[in-house]
Amino acid sequence: MSAPAKRTAKIERKTNETEIAVEIDLDGTGAYEIDTGIGFLDHMLEQLARHSLIDIKLKAKGDLHIDSHHTAEDSGIALGQAFRQALGDKIGITRYSDIHLPMDECLTRVAIDVSGRPFLVWQVEFPRDKVGEFDTELFREWFQAFVQNAGITCHVANIHGDNSHHIAETCYKGLARALRQAIELDPRQGGRVPSTKGTL
């Protein structure tokens, strides 16, 4: 079984709370068109695309008159589903990666395993309850939704940080750089899945 010529996916997710459409290209240039209706989340997903070099189009319409929770969580679900679909059988990928991402006073470590076994370890605390109008507790909700649906193990630890904006941004940029490394095709793998099981 050979790796797909194009690692792309389209996902549409509609519930009573949100309506989301996602398109991704894992082998893109980091182009993005993001519109969730939540300014700061848009900013984070733009960073995710730009620094992972994954092209992302994401349009979300949610019940923001209630709060941002459903839109944030469901955008993570849909993007994770698209990521998993685009990866296909995972033949030839690097699989593991880790990154220390600095931003001014802030330093965050992100380590991932594109394993098919979703698990999130989240060691991140925010000095403030909100960044702009966005609740900082929703960053964990987004990561949990993405990781669960993408099928990856992800450890995120903020080592140092005083500014909530910087902390959040290093989490997303760290994820971006880790994903970029982990999904790169390793020429030494050839046509193999990087597991002694033969499947991920």
N, C-alpha and C positions, 0 to 999 in steps of 0.2 A: 504494500500500500504506500503510495508516494504522497509527498506533501502537496497540498493544493496549490495551484498556480497563483491564486489570489486569496489572501487571508482577509476576507471582508465579511461583513454581516449587516443585516438590517433586522431591527426588532421594533414591533409596535405593541405597546402595552396599554390597555384601557381598563380602568376600574371606575367605580362610582366616585372616586376621589381624585384621580389623575388620568391624563391621556398623554402618553409619551411616545415619541418616535425617535429612534436612534439609528445612525449609520456609522460604521467604523471601517477603517482600513489599517490593519496592523503594520503594513509596510509603506506608510504614507510619509509625509513631510512635516507633520504637526499642524496641518491646517485645521481650522475649527469654525463651526457655526453653532453657537450655544445660546439658547434662550429658555431659561427655566422660570423666568419671572422673578427670580431672586438674585439680585445684583452680585452679592458676594459669592454665592455658589457658582454663578456664571464665571466669575473671575478665577475661581479655583479650578473649574473644569477646563477653562482655557489654558491654564498653566499645565494641567495634566496632559492635554493634547500637545502643547508646544514642546514640552521637555521629554515626552515619551516618543515623539515623532509618529504618534498614532493620529491619523485623521479622524476627527470626531464631529459629527453633526448630531445635535440633540435639541429637540423641541419638546418642551413640557408645558402642559396647561393643567394647573392643579387648583385645589381649594384654598388658595392663599388668603381668602377672607377669614378662614379659621386660623391657620398658622402655616409655617413652612414645613412642618414635619412630613406630611405625606408626599409632598413634591420632592423633598430632599431624599427621602428613603426610596421612593419609587424610581427616581432617576438613577440611583445607585443600583437598584435591581435590574433595570433595563440595560444599563451600560455593562453590568456584569454579565448578563445573558448574551449580549452582543459579543463581548470579549471571548467568552467561552466558545460560542459558535464559530467565531472567526478563527480561533486556534485549531479547530478540527482535531485531528488525532495526535497533535503535538510532536510529530516526527521531526527530529533534527534540532529541536530548540535547546537553548542553554539550560533552561529550567530554573536554576538557582541564581539569586543575586542579592547583594546588599549594598546600601549606600549610606554615607553620612552626609547630610545636606545642611550646609551652613547658610544663614541669612542674618547678617549683622550680629546681634547678641545671641542669636538662636542657633541651636544645633539639634537636628533630629535624625535618628537612625531608622531606616526602613529596610527590612529583610523579607524576601519572599521566596516561596517555593511554588512553582506552577505544577501542582501535584495532583489536582483533581480532588483533593481533600480540603475543603474550606475550613479555615480557622483564623480568627483574629485575636491577637494579643495587643491591647491598646493601653499604653502607659503614657498618657498625655493628659495634662491638667492645664486649664486655662485660667489666667488671673481674672478675667472678666466673663460675665454671663452672655455677653453679646459682642459680635463684631459687626458694626453697623446695626442693621435690624435683624441679623441672623443669630439665632441661639447657638452658642458654642457647643452645647450638648449634642447638637444634630450632626456635628462632624463625625462622631463615633457611629451614629446611626447610618450615615452615608457609607462609611468604610465597611461596616458590618454587612450592609446590603450588597455592596459591590463584591466583597470577598466571597460571601456565601454563594452568589450567583455566578461569579467568575470561576469558582472552584480552585482558589489559591489559598495557601497558608501565608499569612501576612503578620509580621511583628512590627509595630510602630512604637517608638520610644522617644519622647522629647527629653534630651539630655540636659539642655539648658534653654531658657527663654523667658523673657519678661513681657513681651508684647504679644497679645493674643492674635493679632493679624499675622505676625511673623511665624508664630507657632503653627497656625493653620496652614500657611503657605508652604512651610517646610515639609509638612506632612504630605501635601499633595505633590509638591515637586519631588520629594523623596520617593513617593510611590511611582511617579512618572519615570524617574531615572532607573528605578529598580525593574519596572516592567520592561523598559527599553532593553536592558541587559538580558533579562530572563527569557524574552521571546525571540531574541536574535537567533538566527539559524547558525549553528556551530558546524563548520565544514568537516570537522573531525568526527562528528556524529554520523555523517552520511545519512542513510535512510533509516536510522534507528531511533527509537523512543528512548530518552535518557532515563531508563529504569531497568533493573534486572528482571522486573515482572514482565517487561515487554509491552506494557500499557500504562497510561496515566489517566 
